[in-house]
Amino acid sequence: MKNFKYLSGIILTAFLFLCLRSNAFAVVTTGNASVYKVTIKSVEAKMSNGTWVTIATPNQELDIASGSQNAAVGGFSLTIPAGEYVNFRATCSETMKFSGSAGTHYTKAGGSITVKGDDATDASTATWASDPPATNNVTPVGTHTLILSQQGEVTMVADLKNGGDIDDDMVVYAKTDLSPISVKSDSRVSMFFDFDTQSTVHYESAIDEMYLTPPKEGSQFGVTVDGVSYSVSEANMRTDF
């Protein structure tokens, strides 16, 4: 049964779009992520009358790279009150951790990256896949090593409001509401996300840093109710910061 941990992939992918680089930078080497850790704060469902209902507050750090390529990762099911639902959203921390390699370069334990927006509008214009913030200031600190034994996790923080977010959260949801999904009092409900974390860690020799790009195209998320899946396409996803 597909379940909650897939949802972490939604947050992660949206976050990684913040690290897309300007065309002025050329990717030199590319590799795979071995760890993608993100903290899910809450999950909500939108009723057909427009009311958002909180269905989970896990405050749990999840590693969505623990599954195989383009595969689903297990977690737990959600409890949703009976009703008609048209959207789902997740809120998570803007701080995440990753590790991996790109060629002979490895992420270094204790490294950090801060992504800053150029203006306040950056925090409200990021949409899934095709429209990341236009420009970002990425500040790396000790993000890589050439010694495999020193490989470890790098912490990444998004500060797109250029001076500090009020809540340090990012919210992911479908831009356009879905057709009503009926949930009964005894329905079994879970969230799912299909993702591919291969070839997402990069080392840029010109700027001497490691950074992430999003999972490959074709990612999607959705909800399964009593064995029937309802998907949200990559093009219909939005992330607010």
SERO-4910 file (N, C-alpha, C, O; in steps of 0.05 Angstrom, whole numbers):
BEGIN
 pado doro    nc1    nc2    nc3   cac1   cac2   cac3    cc1    cc2    cc3    oc1    oc2    oc3
  Met    A     17    -24      0      0      0      0     17     25      0     35     28     17
  Lys    A     12     43    -18     28     67    -19     20     84      5     -3     84     14
  Asn    A     39    100     14     33    114     39     49    140     42     60    151     23
  Phe    A     49    149     67     56    177     73     84    184     64     89    207     56
  Lys    A    103    166     66    130    174     62    135    183     33    154    198     28
  Tyr    A    117    175     15    119    185    -12    117    215    -12    130    229    -29
  Leu    A    101    226      6     96    254      6    122    270     11    125    292      1
  Ser    A    140    258     26    165    272     30    180    278      4    194    298      2
  Gly    A    176    260    -16    188    265    -42    178    290    -55    192    304    -69
  Ile    A    152    297    -50    141    321    -61    156    345    -50    165    363    -65
  Ile    A    160    346    -24    173    368    -12    202    370    -21    212    391    -29
  Leu    A    215    347    -21    243    347    -30    246    357    -58    264    374    -63
  Thr    A    231    348    -76    234    355   -104    229    385   -107    245    399   -121
  Ala    A    208    395    -95    203    424    -97    227    440    -86    235    460    -98
  Phe    A    238    431    -64    260    444    -51    284    445    -70    297    466    -73
  Leu    A    289    423    -84    313    422   -100    312    440   -124    333    447   -135
  Phe    A    288    448   -132    287    466   -155    299    493   -147    306    509   -165
  Leu    A    301    499   -122    313    524   -113    342    525   -120    354    546   -122
  Cys    A    354    501   -125    383    500   -129    390    498   -159    413    493   -166
  Leu    A    371    502   -176    377    504   -204    396    528   -209    392    549   -198
  Arg    A    416    524   -225    435    545   -229    431    561   -254    416    552   -272
  Ser    A    443    584   -255    442    601   -279    456    587   -302    474    570   -297
  Asn    A    448    593   -326    461    582   -350    491    589   -351    506    577   -367
  Ala    A    499    609   -335    527    617   -335    545    595   -323    569    595   -328
  Phe    A    533    577   -308    548    556   -295    545    530   -310    522    523   -318
  Ala    A    566    516   -316    565    491   -330    570    468   -310    589    469   -294
  Val    A    553    447   -311    557    424   -293    581    409   -304    581    401   -327
  Val    A    600    403   -287    624    389   -294    621    359   -290    625    343   -308
  Thr    A    613    351   -266    609    323   -259    582    320   -245    573    337   -230
  Thr    A    569    296   -249    543    291   -238    543    263   -225    555    244   -236
  Gly    A    529    261   -203    527    235   -190    500    231   -176    481    247   -181
  Asn    A    498    211   -159    473    204   -146    473    212   -117    493    212   -103
  Ala    A    449    218   -107    446    223    -79    442    197    -64    427    180    -73
  Ser    A    456    194    -42    452    171    -25    434    177     -2    423    158     11
  Val    A    430    202      4    413    211     26    398    236     18    410    255      7
  Tyr    A    372    237     23    355    261     20    338    262     45    318    248     47
  Lys    A    344    279     64    329    280     89    313    306     89    323    328     84
  Val    A    287    303     95    270    326     97    251    322    120    242    299    125
  Thr    A    244    344    134    226    342    157    198    351    149    194    374    142
  Ile    A    179    332    151    151    338    145    138    348    170    137    334    190
  Lys    A    127    372    169    114    384    193     84    376    194     74    368    215
  Ser    A     70    379    172     42    373    172     32    365    144     44    373    124
  Val    A     10    351    144     -4    344    119    -33    351    122    -46    346    142
  Glu    A    -44    364    101    -72    374    102    -87    365     77    -75    360     56
  Ala    A   -113    363     79   -131    356     57   -152    378     55   -162    388     75
  Lys    A   -159    386     30   -178    407     25   -205    395     17   -207    380     -2
  Met    A   -225    402     33   -252    393     27   -264    408      4   -255    430     -3
  Ser    A   -285    397     -8   -297    410    -32   -309    438    -25   -313    454    -43
  Asn    A   -314    443      1   -324    469      9   -302    490     14   -307    512     22
  Gly    A   -277    481      9   -254    499     12   -240    497     39   -219    510     42
  Thr    A   -250    482     57   -238    480     84   -215    460     83   -216    438     72
  Trp    A   -192    469     95   -169    452     97   -170    437    124   -174    449    145
  Val    A   -166    411    123   -166    394    147   -139    382    152   -127    370    134
  Thr    A   -128    386    176   -102    374    182   -106    344    187   -122    336    204
  Ile    A    -90    328    173    -93    299    175    -68    285    187    -69    261    193
  Ala    A    -47    301    190    -23    289    203     -4    312    210     -1    331    195
  Thr    A      9    310    233     29    329    242     53    312    252     59    312    276
  Pro    A     67    299    234     88    280    243    113    293    254    126    282    272
  Asn    A    120    318    244    146    330    252    168    309    251    183    306    270
  Gln    A    170    295    229    188    273    226    207    277    203    199    284    181
  Glu    A    233    271    208    253    272    187    253    246    172    256    225    183
  Leu    A    250    248    145    249    224    129    271    225    107    278    246     98
  Asp    A    281    202    100    301    199     79    287    187     55    282    163     54
  Ile    A    282    204     35    268    194     11    286    180     -9    277    170    -29
  Ala    A    312    181     -4    331    167    -22    335    138    -13    352    124    -24
  Ser    A    320    129      6    324    102     16    312     80     -1    317     57      2
  Gly    A    295     89    -21    283     70    -39    300     67    -64    320     80    -68
  Ser    A    292     49    -82    306     45   -107    299     66   -127    280     82   -122
  Gln    A    314     67   -149    309     88   -169    280     88   -179    269     67   -186
  Asn    A    268    112   -179    241    115   -190    221     97   -176    203     87   -189
  Ala    A    226     92   -150    208     74   -136    195     87   -112    203    109   -104
  Ala    A    175     74   -101    161     85    -78    175     76    -53    187     55    -51
  Val    A    172     93    -32    184     87     -6    162     85     15    143    102     15
  Gly    A    163     66     32    142     61     52    141     82     74    160     97     77
  Gly    A    119     82     89    116    100    112     91     92    127     91     70    138
  Phe    A     71    109    129     47    102    143     22    115    130     25    135    116
  Ser    A     -1    103    135    -25    113    123    -36    137    138    -27    143    160
  Leu    A    -55    151    126    -66    175    138    -95    171    146   -110    155    134
  Thr    A   -104    185    166   -132    184    175   -146    210    167   -138    231    176
  Ile    A   -166    208    149   -180    231    139   -209    229    145   -221    208    140
  Pro    A   -222    249    157   -251    249    162   -266    244    136   -258    252    115
  Ala    A   -289    231    139   -306    226    115   -313    253    102   -319    273    115
  Gly    A   -314    253     75   -322    276     60   -311    276     32   -300    256     23
  Glu    A   -315    298     18   -305    301     -9   -281    319     -9   -282    341      2
  Tyr    A   -259    310    -21   -234    325    -21   -224    331    -49   -227    315    -67
  Val    A   -212    355    -52   -204    364    -79   -174    372    -80   -164    378   -102
  Asn    A   -160    372    -58   -131    379    -58   -118    369    -33   -131    363    -13
  Phe    A    -92    368    -34    -75    360    -11    -51    378    -11    -41    386    -32
  Arg    A    -41    383     13    -16    399     15      1    390     39    -10    379     59
  Ala    A     26    395     36     45    387     57     62    411     64     70    426     47
  Thr    A     68    413     90     86    435    100    110    422    112    108    403    128
  Cys    A    133    432    104    158    421    116    178    443    121    175    466    112
  Ser    A    199    436    136    220    455    142    236    461    116    239    444     99
  Glu    A    247    485    114    263    492     92    292    483     95    309    487     78
  Thr    A    298    469    117    324    458    122    324    429    116    307    414    126
  Met    A    342    419     99    344    391     92    373    383     92    391    399     92
  Lys    A    378    356     90    405    346     89    408    326     65    389    312     58
  Phe    A    432    326     53    436    308     31    465    299     31    483    312     42
  Ser    A    470    276     19    497    266     15    498    251    -11    478    241    -21
  Gly    A    522    249    -22    525    235    -48    551    242    -60    569    253    -47
  Ser    A    555    234    -85    580    239    -99    575    248   -127    554    243   -139
  Ala    A    595    262   -138    595    271   -166    623    267   -176    641    284   -171
  Gly    A    627    246   -191    654    240   -200    672    233   -177    665    215   -161
  Thr    A    695    246   -174    713    241   -152    708    259   -128    723    258   -109
  His    A    687    275   -129    680    293   -107    657    281    -91    638    271   -102
  Tyr    A    660    283    -64    640    273    -46    630    295    -28    645    313    -21
  Thr    A    605    293    -19    595    312      0    610    309     26    615    286     35
  Lys    A    617    330     39    634    330     63    616    334     88    600    352     89
  Ala    A    620    317    107    605    319    132    608    347    144    631    357    146
  Gly    A    586    359    152    587    385    164    586    408    144    585    431    152
  Gly    A    585    402    118    583    423     98    555    436     99    536    424    109
  Ser    A    553    460     88    527    473     88    524    490     64    543    500     53
  Ile    A    499    494     55    492    511     32    468    528     40    448    517     50
  Thr    A    469    554     35    447    571     40    438    583     13    454    594     -2
  Val    A    412    580      7    401    591    -18    385    615    -11    365    613      3
  Lys    A    393    638    -22    379    663    -16    366    674    -42    378    674    -63
  Gly    A    341    684    -39    328    697    -62    337    726    -65    347    738    -46
  Asp    A    335    736    -89    343    763    -95    322    784    -86    329    807    -82
  Asp    A    298    776    -84    277    794    -74    254    778    -63    253    754    -65
  Ala    A    236    792    -50    214    779    -36    196    762    -54    184    743    -45
  Thr    A    195    770    -79    177    755    -97    186    727   -103    171    710   -110
  Asp    A    212    722    -99    223    695   -103    208    675    -86    205    652    -93
  Ala    A    199    684    -63    187    666    -44    159    657    -51    148    640    -39
  Ser    A    148    670    -72    120    663    -78    116    656   -108     93    654   -117
  Thr    A    138    653   -123    135    648   -151    145    621   -160    144    615   -184
  Ala    A    155    605   -142    166    579   -150    143    559   -156    126    555   -138
  Thr    A    143    548   -179    123    527   -185    138    502   -194    162    503   -200
  Trp    A    124    480   -195    136    454   -200    150    454   -228    138    460   -248
  Ala    A    174    446   -228    190    439   -252    197    462   -270    221    468   -273
  Ser    A    178    477   -280    184    496   -302    190    524   -292    199    540   -308
  Asp    A    185    531   -267    187    558   -259    200    561   -232    187    570   -213
  Pro    A    226    554   -229    240    559   -203    245    589   -201    243    603   -221
  Pro    A    252    599   -177    259    628   -175    280    634   -196    299    618   -201
  Ala    A    278    657   -209    294    664   -232    324    664   -225    340    654   -241
  Thr    A    331    675   -203    360    677   -195    363    671   -165    345    677   -149
  Asn    A    385    658   -158    390    651   -130    419    657   -123    436    656   -140
  Asn    A    423    664    -98    450    666    -88    456    642    -71    443    638    -50
  Val    A    474    625    -80    480    600    -66    507    603    -52    527    607    -66
  Thr    A    507    600    -26    532    603    -10    540    577      2    527    567     20
  Pro    A    561    564     -9    570    538      2    591    541     23    608    559     22
  Val    A    592    523     43    613    522     63    622    493     66    607    477     76
  Gly    A    646    487     57    657    460     60    639    439     49    633    419     63
  Thr    A    629    442     24    609    423     14    621    398      2    605    379     -4
  His    A    647    396     -2    657    372    -16    685    364     -6    699    380      7
  Thr    A    692    339    -11    719    329     -5    726    309    -27    709    298    -40
  Leu    A    752    304    -30    762    284    -49    766    257    -35    774    238    -48
  Ile    A    762    257     -9    768    233      6    742    218     13    725    229     28
  Leu    A    739    194      3    714    180      6    707    175     36    684    177     44
  Ser    A    727    170     52    722    165     80    711    189     95    701    186    118
  Gln    A    714    212     84    704    237     96    676    244     86    665    265     94
  Gln    A    664    228     70    638    234     59    617    235     81    618    219    100
  Gly    A    600    254     80    579    257    100    556    275     90    554    281     66
  Glu    A    539    284    108    516    300    101    522    329    100    536    340    117
  Val    A    510    342     80    511    371     77    483    382     84    463    372     74
  Thr    A    482    403     99    457    416    106    451    439     87    468    455     81
  Met    A    426    439     77    418    461     58    394    476     69    375    463     79
  Val    A    395    502     68    374    519     79    365    539     57    381    551     44
  Ala    A    339    541     53    328    560     34    319    585     50    303    583     68
  Asp    A    329    608     42    322    633     54    314    652     32    327    672     27
  Leu    A    292    646     18    285    660     -7    274    688     -3    272    703    -22
  Lys    A    266    694     21    254    721     25    275    742     31    269    764     39
  Asn    A    301    734     26    322    754     27    323    770     53    318    794     54
  Gly    A    328    756     75    328    769    101    316    752    122    315    759    146
  Gly    A    305    729    114    294    711    134    264    706    131    249    726    130
  Asp    A    256    681    128    228    675    127    215    679    154    228    676    175
  Ile    A    189    685    154    175    688    179    171    661    192    173    659    217
  Asp    A    164    640    177    157    615    189    177    592    181    175    570    192
  Asp    A    196    598    164    215    578    155    202    552    145    212    530    149
  Asp    A    180    556    131    165    533    120    163    535     90    167    557     78
  Met    A    158    513     77    150    512     49    127    494     46    125    473     59
  Val    A    108    501     29     83    487     26     80    478     -3     84    493    -22
  Val    A     74    452     -6     70    441    -33     42    431    -37     31    418    -18
  Tyr    A     30    436    -60      2    429    -65     -3    429    -95     14    437   -110
  Ala    A    -27    420   -103    -34    421   -131    -44    449   -138    -60    461   -123
  Lys    A    -34    461   -160    -43    488   -168    -72    489   -174    -86    508   -168
  Thr    A    -82    468   -187   -110    466   -195   -123    443   -179   -113    421   -179
  Asp    A   -146    449   -167   -160    428   -151   -167    404   -168   -171    406   -193
  Leu    A   -168    381   -156   -174    356   -169   -205    353   -170   -219    368   -157
  Ser    A   -214    334   -185   -242    327   -184   -247    315   -156   -230    302   -145
  Pro    A   -271    320   -144   -276    311   -117   -270    281   -113   -278    264   -129
  Ile    A   -256    275    -91   -249    248    -83   -265    241    -58   -263    255    -38
  Ser    A   -281    220    -60   -298    213    -37   -283    196    -18   -272    175    -25
  Val    A   -284    204      8   -272    188     29   -293    181     50   -308    198     59
  Lys    A   -295    156     56   -315    146     75   -302    144    103   -278    146    106
  Ser    A   -319    140    123   -309    139    150   -290    115    155   -273    116    172
  Asp    A   -293     94    138   -276     70    142   -256     67    118   -245     46    115
  Ser    A   -253     88    103   -234     87     80   -205     85     89   -197     95    109
  Arg    A   -190     70     73   -161     69     77   -148     88     58   -151     86     34
  Val    A   -133    107     69   -122    129     53    -92    131     57    -82    128     79
  Ser    A    -78    135     35    -49    139     37    -40    159     15    -54    162     -5
  Met    A    -17    171     20     -5    189      0     17    174    -14     29    155     -3
  Phe    A     23    181    -39     45    169    -54     60    189    -71     50    210    -78
  Phe    A     85    182    -77    101    198    -94    121    181   -108    135    164    -96
  Asp    A    123    184   -134    142    170   -151    165    189   -157    160    211   -167
  Phe    A    190    180   -153    212    198   -157    237    183   -166    238    158   -164
  Asp    A    256    198   -175    282    187   -184    304    205   -175    306    227   -185
  Thr    A    319    197   -155    340    214   -144    367    210   -156    387    219   -146
  Gln    A    368    195   -179    393    191   -192    402    216   -207    385    232   -216
  Ser    A    428    220   -209    440    242   -224    430    270   -215    424    287   -231
  Thr    A    429    273   -189    419    299   -177    440    313   -161    436    336   -153
  Val    A    463    301   -156    485    314   -141    506    323   -162    514    307   -179
  His    A    515    348   -160    533    359   -179    557    373   -166    555    384   -144
  Tyr    A    580    372   -180    603    387   -171    610    407   -194    614    398   -217
  Glu    A    614    432   -187    620    453   -206    648    463   -201    653    476   -181
  Ser    A    667    457   -219    695    464   -214    699    494   -215    716    504   -200
  Ala    A    684    508   -232    688    537   -234    683    552   -209    695    573   -203
  Ile    A    664    542   -193    657    555   -168    664    538   -144    660    545   -121
  Asp    A    675    514   -149    685    496   -129    665    490   -107    669    494    -83
  Glu    A    642    479   -116    621    473    -96    604    450   -107    603    444   -131
  Met    A    590    437    -88    570    416    -96    542    428    -91    538    444    -73
  Tyr    A    523    419   -108    496    428   -105    477    407   -116    486    387   -128
  Leu    A    452    411   -113    431    392   -122    414    403   -144    410    427   -145
  Thr    A    405    386   -161    383    393   -180    360    373   -175    364    353   -162
  Pro    A    336    379   -184    313    363   -177    313    335   -190    328    330   -209
  Pro    A    298    317   -178    294    291   -191    284    294   -219    274    315   -227
  Lys    A    287    273   -235    281    274   -263    251    278   -269    234    274   -252
  Glu    A    245    287   -294    218    291   -302    201    266   -300    212    244   -301
  Gly    A    176    269   -296    158    246   -294    150    241   -265    134    223   -260
  Ser    A    160    257   -246    152    254   -219    123    262   -215    113    280   -230
  Gln    A    110    250   -196     82    257   -191     75    249   -162     89    233   -150
  Phe    A     54    261   -151     45    253   -125     14    250   -126      2    259   -145
  Gly    A      4    239   -106    -25    235   -105    -35    221    -80    -20    219    -61
  Val    A    -59    212    -81    -71    199    -58    -84    173    -67    -95    172    -90
  Thr    A    -84    153    -51    -97    128    -56   -119    124    -36   -114    125    -12
  Val    A   -144    121    -45   -167    117    -28   -179     90    -34   -189     85    -57
  Asp    A   -179     72    -15   -191     45    -18   -181     32    -44   -196     19    -58
  Gly    A   -155     34    -48   -142     21    -71   -143     35    -97   -131     26   -117
  Val    A   -157     58    -99   -159     74   -123   -140     98   -121   -142    113   -101
  Ser    A   -122    102   -140   -103    123   -139   -111    148   -155   -123    145   -177
  Tyr    A   -106    171   -144   -112    196   -158    -86    212   -158    -75    219   -137
  Ser    A    -76    218   -182    -50    230   -185    -51    260   -192    -70    269   -204
  Val    A    -30    274   -183    -26    302   -190     -1    302   -207     20    293   -198
  Ser    A     -3    313   -231     20    313   -249     41    334   -240     35    352   -224
  Glu    A     65    330   -251     87    348   -245     80    377   -252     87    395   -238
  Ala    A     66    380   -275     59    406   -285     39    421   -267     36    445   -269
  Asn    A     24    406   -251      3    417   -235     11    421   -206     -6    424   -188
  Met    A     37    421   -200     46    425   -173     58    452   -168     69    465   -187
  Arg    A     55    462   -144     65    489   -137     78    487   -109     69    472    -92
  Thr    A     98    504   -105    112    505    -80    113    535    -71    122    552    -86
  Asp    A    103    541    -47    104    568    -36    124    568    -13    125    549      3
  Phe    A    140    590    -11    160    592     10    155    617     26    171    623     45
***
